[in-house]
């Protein structure tokens, strides 16, 4: 794969073999041969290639030629099956997309008739029943299609929503879902950059809006790449706090789960309404990865002769899509109540996770340690989406293609070899049910569309959510006031909590929900009903003030998710009772970081009083107290209360050590970096902090004071002269502990270090401890001329790897110094192998075009063929796994682990590549710069204060972004501090060519290919 640069990051790896991410769909363009392409398995033999979970059976519902390239489906209330076909993937925008209506004419439970309901669609990829027609996602639009004359063909076509980017097809807006709250949710991840196909897919989108209504609501450009929800009738439109690539799902209680290629399952934990309401609390992430077996988890493929392109990883989730919570009510336990399924098209399988409660969120666990719910030996089996039907069956849509990669990320040779379009005219839909289940009967038609309103109300108790959601949608759509009494009765149903739940939300959708029913829901015996009743109370807090008095009484609820939702909702309510309840809820679940964030997301007015309580009751043996104090004081520091800040500094530097002092100073440093106060008001505190840096008994307080001084500055240099003199003496005193000497050196960095150049050079020698050398080099780099890089070059042969890394950072600090580095690389004074991934990508993405071009010519001059040619001998050599472990430890362990051990869990785990071919592992190790995986994009960020940094965007919200600048190093930035963001559009991963020889490569391959 070549550059695959999504605008989101998850984890960056040092070795490209594990940072690659494949899409879930396949290519098209050339017309396939009429005969079966070599390797394809005909439909009548397809079932023999499938292995399904014990206790289940699988059958074909539909297949080619009735359907081709299916990506989504919908069964409506009359039993009509709509299928979305997207044959245009990856490059054809000519309008080849279709919606098919399938029928079972002989009643055998299998489809045998196909009608084109709509055609001429660009790249359609999602469908939902709406009104008397369907909603279809087809970027840039969400379309409404309806058949008004009953001929099975749509004669109404209108754009309901528009503005989404028409980007690479696997990333476009998709999968509309009707939510429990009566909003339509759209999966969305934003535009994707492209190297090869800028003309076809360079669109970045526009404002998201209702095209039929001028002056209506709109969202920012491409909705900032976030999932969108809207209500077409009410003309309501919002961004959520999360994003999802292809597919998303809700459990029966409205919890929202999403997926993103490698990260197969994560949850939106905090809704958008809570994320942005307190500007003093920058929250960079509102979702949580919930898998206990890794974000890029190991999967167990059974495919015979898997078709993988050169850069296709094996053994890991790389193309997760179609995430579906099972809500059909017909599966045996443990699948019936807590299973979430995810398709993995690259590995030809369907993965299942079982959910368990964990505080405000969940944990997703495997059902088996070494097998999947569904897998195929056929390499053309490409499951991309799923659907839970009216019979409780799980339907799997098989895109059925030979190649699933997009040519954007394939080698030119593979593209030229053809085969991108094999299977374009094929596709299957499978039905999975418990063994012994009878054939599908809904294919003969359903009567839900003809049901009376009373019958629809009764369907709200159905064990299958398909019936409940369709009944709710129909009732809300019909808006018949005569149905209200029956719904109010259902809201009190004695034995069906799900009936009560849907009745409440149906009444809400009709605008007929009363405060009395909400209050009754708050006292419900089932936690999920109470949790939703709190959400409903929040919606009615202004027109039903009595509910705001009832809500605080739920503070002792036994369920953690109810307490969490209550805490989020109480953030909108200003009253002594609400304040007291929030505080109680916070301390009850203090160890849950989401609870801390929820508590602090309320009004900034609570920050000071709450901080006083926390400090008074601080427990040093409970780590959560430190994180809470730091969050609170960061909010204080970001505020305008200068006296409060001064008082906190005085408390935090008191010589009588307390455990909360360092967290207070750390939080103030973070907050004051987003400062709203005049720093001149802190003159006295600056002097006190200087003294604290030297004399406080606690090292943590000394370091935290120094960090705060870096933010607020030092007093007048004349006043600080004695302190600098003291620091000079301490730095040069080899009898002092290294800790004290490095603290002194770091203090020198607060002023002009030029007079201390001789001392600093003297300390950058192998005789000194690494910590002292590093500190001295950091300070020397602040001398504005070329002294630091020139001295680094002079000393280069004597510098250890750790010191060299810091020296390289010196070279990167400005264009003039970078020019010196490139001179040294070109002359051979510094070997290119000395550069790590961050240095190489920074050089190749430099803002100075001349420097960038020099760097690219230097660092990319060895092409893949030449590199592989030099190492071909390694493939025939006998490797020693023991020695290979040592090679791994020296080159890979900085960013990777092997099965959870032997390194740093920064990039994906290398323990899953044991089933790769040696040539594929080697190709990725040697030529990583050909690949940039989604979530591994490198960004350059310029701040308002003139400083800059580069890294991956680990997470972002409307208020802040978190940048991962190195393994284990992340920085959260308030958006107000950011001047510009620039996508560097390059891989951050280094090549091992020249760093290890052929025998070491053979040894590394032997180690990585071990099964255990």
Secondary structure, DSSP 8 states (H G I E B T S, - for coil): --B--BS-BS---SSGGGT----S-----S---SS--TT---HHHHGGGEEE-TTEEEEEEEETTS--SEEEEEE-TT--EEEEE-TTTTT--SS-EEEEEEE-SSSSSS--EEEEEEEEESS--EEEEETTEEEEEETTEEEEEE-SSSSSS--EEEEEEE-----SGGGSSEEEEE-TTS-EEEE----B--SS-HHHH-----EEE-TTSTT--EEEEGGGG--EEEETTTTEEEE-S---SS-EEE-TT--EEEEEBTEEEEEE-S-HHHHTS-TTS-----EEE-BTTTTBTB-----TT----TT---SB--SEEEEEE---S-S-TTHHHHEEEEEETTTTEEEEEEEEEETTEEEEEES-SS--SEEES-TT--EEEEEE-TTS-EEEEE---S--S-GGGS-HHHHHT--TTTTTT--EEEEEEETT-----GGG--SGGG--HHHHHHGGG-SSHHHHHHHHHHHHHH--GGGHHHHHHHTT-SS-HHHHHHHHHHHHHHT---HHHHHHHHT-SSHHHHHHHHHHHHHTTTT-HHHHHHHGGGTT-S-HHHHHHHHHHHTT--SHHHHHHHHHHHHHTTT-HHHHHHHHTS-GGGHHHHHHHHHHT--TT-HHHHHHHHHHHHHHHTSS-HHHHHHHHHHHT-SS--TTHHHHHHHHHHHHTT--S-GGGGHHHHHHHHHHHHH-S-HHHHHHHHHHHHHH--S-HHHHHHHHHHHHHHHT-TTS-HHHHHHHHHHHTTS--GGGHHHHHHHSSTTS-HHHHHHHHHHHTTSSSSHHHHHHHHHGGG--HHHHHHHHHHHTTSHHHHHHHHHHHHHTSS-GGG--HHHHHHHHT-SSHHHHHHHHHHHS-S-HHHHHHHHHHHHTS---HHHHHHHHHHHTTTT--BTTBSS-TTS--GGG-TTS-HHHHHHHHH-GGG-B-TB---EEEEETTS-EEEEEEEEE-SSEEEEEEETTEEEEEEGGGEEEEEE--S------BTTB-HHHHHHHHHHHT---
